[in-house]
Amino acid sequence: MDELLCDELLQEIFTRLPLPSSRAVTLVSRRWLSLYRSSRSSLSLRLPAASASSLISSVTSLLSHHPSLSSLSLLLSNYPTYSHHGPGYLPDRLLSAVASHCSGKLAHLRFLAGPLRNLSLLSSLSVKFTNLTSLTVSLSRPLLFVWVLRFPSLKELSISVTSSDGIVSNFPQNGPPDNRDCQAELGLESLSVSGIRGDDWGVCWLWRNCRKLKRLLLKSCEGIGDDASYSSFVQCLRGLEEVQLRTCRSIVDGVLLQLAESCKLLRSLLVYDGGSRDGLLQFITACRCNLQSLDLRLPLDFKNDHLRALSLDFRSISSLRLQSCCLVTGDGLKIFGIAMSNSLRELALINCDVVEREPGLLATLGQHFRQLKKLDLSYNEMLPDKEVISMLASCSFLVDLRLRGCKGLGNLTLASIPRSCRLLECVDIVHCCSVDAKAVESLIVNSPRLKQVQVEEAKVSDAARTCAALKFMSFLPDP
């Protein structure tokens, strides 16, 4: 059989195999191993702590066996322990090795091997990475972004700014160049920035030249750059459709105010761990965009007043995700449920103890949200079976159900799922301690459309695996 299969056919087969099976084929023969490597289009490497020469040699050797990569992710553990100075600075050397052994097919590069010191290296790599559309990289201060101009195909850029001691960008002896007058029109549609401070002057150039942005993510940012950055930042907000603000308490209110005033196309908003009650309420009442998705993790900053305002001003919301919002009560959720009964398709109440404090609340919400397709009640540890069962009885259109970490749920809930949710395709029941293997097997056998089950391997019986294989169903590993 091995002789009858030509190289091209084997490579095509390997590209279609799921990941666990594809790893197994490498053990068949050296030929299969070589063909498997040459057919791989995506590779993710997590490098352990080792000497610089050993790491460079290992990466070089590995990449030489993968000539068809279009996506590469490289993560280096414990990079601060390496020397930060001199021509042998490890992250710079690793990136040079990647450029030397990756073909021009590379479209996605996630390089997290430490902050780059020699920024001119990024400019020189543009000759090699002509098709690069997505780049993730860590930089050190002072910041300079004019090198982005060298990547005309780049659509997604993710920047993490480090403050590690001793790491300084390698500018010429006369200091960093001044690019404030350099005008450009970048093709970036998605921008993620982490660690920006209020004194980072180099960010102004980036804001000023990002006029096509559709997605913006700010994480752990204490500012948006120096004083000159403000007006440029406001201008780049106008075309945004998605915004994420993670742990940006010092700037989130100001950003939300500018979004309400300047952004008319906003469809999705995420705010985690930051902001104020008044700032969020002002955004909700002042914003005139057609917001469809709202994701909040605000333990002490989200209350019933916000839910009432949402009910009045955002009738088009189809997805609401609340995490650890402990000040919300059943009354607020019921008011929201009445207003959104025809539009809401996704509801997440993750670690929101209101569903445990108020018996019957989930049943009421189920009656309001009969069109739900996705439901996430994860990490409500004391949630009993009867509450979930009463809600699922009204949610006949569910295709995705997540109950991870609901330790109070048991076999009764799993037995009710096939009866109430005949359209269900994905379910997550990891860390549901009272659920046993027999209930998991019954769920798999009796759910006609189930495609993915996320559960501990010990709870999957041989009979369940056999049935899953016949239905082309997959078990996702517990992350």
N, C-alpha and C positions, 0 to 999 in steps of 0.2 A: 504493500500500500504506500509506503514511504517513497518508493521509486516512481510510482504512478503519478504522484502529486508534484506538479512543477512548482518552482519557487514563487511565481506570481500568485498562483492559486492558494498556496499555503499562507502567504502574507495577507491575502484578502480574507481568509478564514480567521486569522489571528486578530485582525482589526474588528471583527464582529463578535468576538468572544467576550463575555463578562469578565471582570477583573480577576476573580478567584480562579476561574478556569484558564485564563490566559497565562497566569503565572505557572500553572502546572505543566503546560506544554513545553516550557523551557527545560524540563528534566528528561524529555524524550531522547534527544540527541544533540550533538553540537550544531548540526545543520539547523534544527528547529530553533535552537537558542539564538543563532546568528540571524535567522530570518525574522524571529520575533522582535529582536532588538531593532533591526532595520525597518520594521513596519510600524514601530511605535511613533506616534505623533505627539504624545504628551508624556512628560516625565517630571516627577516631584522628588527632590532630594533633600534629606535632612542630614547634614554632615556633623559628625561628633567632634569633640575637641581632640585635636591632634596637631602635630607639627605642621608648619606652613608648607614645607616641601612635600610632605606626605599628602596633604589635602589637595594641593595643586596637581600632583601626579595622579591621584585617584579620580579627580574630576575630569582631567584631561583624558585618561584612559576610558572612563565610562562614556563620555560624550562622543568619543571617536567611534563607538559601536552603535550610535543612534543618529544616523545621518538624516533622518526624516522628521526631526522634531519641529513642530510648529508652536508648542507650548512648553515652557520650562519654568519650574519653581525651585529655587535654591535657598535653603535656610541653613545658617551656620550657628551652632550653639556656642555660647560663651565667647562671642567675638571681642568683648572688651578686654579680655586677658591678653590679646595679642598686641604687638608693638603698634603704636599709632603714628610713628614717624618714619621717614626715610623711604627710599625707593621700593623697599620690600613690604610695604603696608599691605596686609593680606587681602582685605576686600577689593582693593584696586587690582591686585594680581589675579584674584579669582574671576573678576569680571573680564579681564583681558583673556583669560583662558577660555571662558565661555564664548567670547567673540571669535576666538581662533578656531573653535571646533564646532560651532553651530552654523548651519548653512543659512542662506538668505531667506529660507522658508519661515524662520522664526517670527511669529506674530504676537505671541504673548510671553513676556518675561517678568517673572516675579523674583527679584534679587534682594534677599534679606540676609546678607552675609556681613552686615555691619555698614556703618555710614561711609560713603565714598569720600575720599580726601582730594583726589585729583579730578575735578569737574571737567577739565579739558578732555579727559578720557571718554566721557559721554558723547562729546562732539565728534571725536574720532570714530566712535563705534557706529555712528549713523551711516557710514559707508557700507558697513557689513550688514546692519539690520535695516535694510531698505523697506521691508514689509511689516515692520513692527507697528502694531495697532494698540497694544496695551503694555504699560510699563509700571512696575512697582519697585521703588528704590528708596533707600535711606540716605539722607544728606546731612552734612554738618554745617554749622554756621561759620562765616557769614554766607548768606544764601545768594545764589545766582541761578536764573532760570532761562537765560537766553539760549542755552544749548537745546532747548525744546524745539527751536526753529529748525534744527537739523533733521527732525523726524516728521516729515510732512504727512505721513500716514497715521500718525499717532492720534487715537480717539479717546483713550482712557489713560489717565496719569494718576498714580497714587504716590504721594510723597510723605515720608516720615522724617521729621526734623529731630535730631538728637542733640543732647546737651552734655554728652560724655566728655569728661575731662581729657584734655590733650589732643582732641580730634579737631583739627581746623582745616578748612578747605584750602587747597594748594593754589592760591592765586599768585600772580607775579609779584616781584619784590615791591613794586610801587602800589600794591594794595588791590582790592577788588575793582574791576572796571565799573564805570557808571553807565547803566543801560536805561536810565529814565527816559531818555529821548529816543530810544530805539523803538520804533513802531512796527507792529506785526499783527497779523490776524491768524491766530492759532486755530487749528481744526479740532481742538479738544471738545468733546461732548460730555465727558465725565471726569470730574476732578475730586480727588480725596487728599486732604491735607491734615496731618497730625502734628501737634506740638508747636504751632505758630504762637509767637509772643507779640506784644504790642510794640516792640522795638526792632522787629525784623524788617529792615528797609527793602530787601530784595523782593518781597512778595508783591509790592505795588505793581511792578512790571507784569507779573503773572495775571493779576486781576484785570489790568488795563487791556490786555490782549486776548482775554478769554471772552469773546462775544457770542460764541455758539454753544455755551454750556447748557446742558439739559439736566445734569445731575451733579450735585455738590454735597460732599461729606466733610464735615469738620469734626475732628476728634481731639480731645484734650488740648484745646486751643485757649490761650489766655488773651488773645487779641487777633486782629486780622492784618497786622503789619504796622508800620509807622504811620504818622499823621497823614502823610500823603496818600496812603492806601485807601482811605475811607471812600472817597468819591469814585475811585476806580472799582472798588468792591461793589458798591451799589449798582453800577452800570452792568456788571456781569450777572446780576440777579434776574434781569428782566425775562430771559427766555427759559428760566429753570422750570422743570416739571417735577423733579424729585429733590428733596433736601433732607439730610440727616445731620443732627446735632448731638454728638455724644460727649458727655462730660465737659461741657463748655459753659459752665455756670456764669462766668464773668462776662460773656458776650451774648448769651442766647437771647435775652430780652431785646437787645438792640438789633440782632439779626432778624428776629421775628417781626419787629416793627417795620424794618425795611422790606421784608417779604410781603407784609400786608399792603404796603404802599406801592411797591414797584413790580411785584410778581403777579401777573394775571393768569399765568399758565400752570401754576402749581397744582399737581395732582396727588402727590404723596409727601407726607411729612413724618419724620421720626425725631423724637426728642427723648434722650435718656439722661437722667441724673443731672439736671440743671434747670435753671430758670426760676421764675417766681409765679405765684398764682395770678397776680395782676397782669404780668406780662403776657402770659398765655391767654388769659381771658380777653385782653385787649386785641390780641392777634385774631382770635375767633370772631369777635364782633366787628373788627375793622376789615378783615380780609374779604375780598370779593371774587376769589378764585373758585374754581369748580373742584374742590378737594374731594378725593375719592378714597384715599387711604390714610389712616392716622394711627401711629404706633407710639405709645407713651410708656415710659418707665419713670414715674414721678411719685415716689412714696408719699411725700408730704406736700406736693404742689398741685394735685389734681383732685377736684371736689365735684359735688353735684352741680354747682354753678356752671362748671365747664360743660357738663353733659347737657344741661338745659340750653346753654348757648349753642352747642352743636346741633341740638334738635331744632333750633330756630333758623340757624344760618347755614347749615351744611346738610341739606336734605339729600344730597347726592352721594354721601359716604357709603361705600360698599364694603369697606374693611375697617374694623376697629380692633386694635390690639392694646390691651392694658396689662402692664406688669407691675405687681407690688403696689398698686394704687389703693392703699389701705384706708383712705378717707372717703371713698365712694360708698354709698349705701344703696340698698335695693330700690328705694324710691327714685333715685337718680337714674338707675339703669332701666326701670320700668318706663319712666318718661321718655328716655331715649328710645326704648323698644317700640313704643307706640308711634313715635315720629318716623322711625326708620324701618318699619315692618315690611315695606315693599322693596327696599333698596339694599339692605345689608346682606352680604353674601359670605363674609368671613368675620368671625367673632373669636377673640382670644381674651380670656380672663385668667392670666397666669399668676399664681401666687397671690390672688386677690381674695382675702379671707371673707369678703362679703358673701360669697357663695356658700360658705360654711356657717356663717353667723345667722343667716336668714333662711330657714327651711321653706321650701316651695318656690324660691326665687328662680331657680333654673327651669322649673316647669312653666312658670309664667313667661320667661324669656323664650322658651321653646315655642310657645303658642304665638308670640309676637313675630319671631324670626323663623317662619316656616320655610323660607327660601334659602336658608343657610346651606352652603356647600362645604365650608371649612369651620371646624370648631376645635379650639385648643383650651383645655382646662388643666394644663400641666401644673404640677407642684402645689396643688391644693391637697395637702397631705391628709386632712381629716374628712374629706368629702366622702359621704356614704353612697352605697350603691343606689338606693332608692331615689336620690336626687338626680343622678345622671340618667337613670332609666326613665324617669318621668320627663326629662327634657328630650331624650332621644326619640321618645314616642311621637313627638311632633316634628322631628327633623328628618323627614323621609328622603330629602335630596342630598344628604351629606355624602361627600366623596373623600373627605380627609378628616380624620378624628385623632386627636392627640391627648393622651391621658398620662403622659410620663410623670412619674413621681407621685401619683395619687395613691398613696399607700393604703388608704382606707377602702379602695375598690377591690372587688373580688370576682369570683366566677359568675355571679348573677349579672353583672354589667356585661361581661363578654357574651353571655347567653342571650341577652336582649338585643345585641347589635345586629345579628343577621335578620331578626324579625322586623326591626324598625328601620334599618339602613341598608336596603337592598342594593343601593348604588355605590356603596362604600368601596374605595379603591386603595386607600392607604390608612394604616392605623399604627399608632405608637403606644405601646403598653409596657415600656421599660420601667423597672422599679415599682411596679404594681405588685406589692409583696404577697398579697393574698390570692393572686392568680396562679393557677397551676397548669401543668403541661396538658392535662386533659381538656381544660377549657380552651387553651390555645388551639389544640387540635380541632375541637368542635367549631371554633370560629372560622378556621381555614376551610373546613369541609363544607360549612353551610353558607359561606359568603360567596355568591356567584361571581362578583366582579373584583374581588380583592386581588391586588397586584403586589403590594408591598406591606410587609409586617416588620415592625421594629420591636424586638423582644429579646430577652436574654437567651443565649444559645441553649442553656440547660433546660429551658422550658419548651424546646422544640423536639417532639418525639419523632421516631423513625416514620411512623404513619403520617405525621404532619408533613414531613419532608417529601414523602412520596406523593402526597396529594398536591403539595405546592408545586412540585416538578411537573405534574400533569397539567396544572393550570398555568404554567409558565410564571409562577409567583416567585418573588425574591425576598430573602430575609436581609434586612439592612443591619450591619454591625452596630453595636452600641458605641457611640463616640466617646 
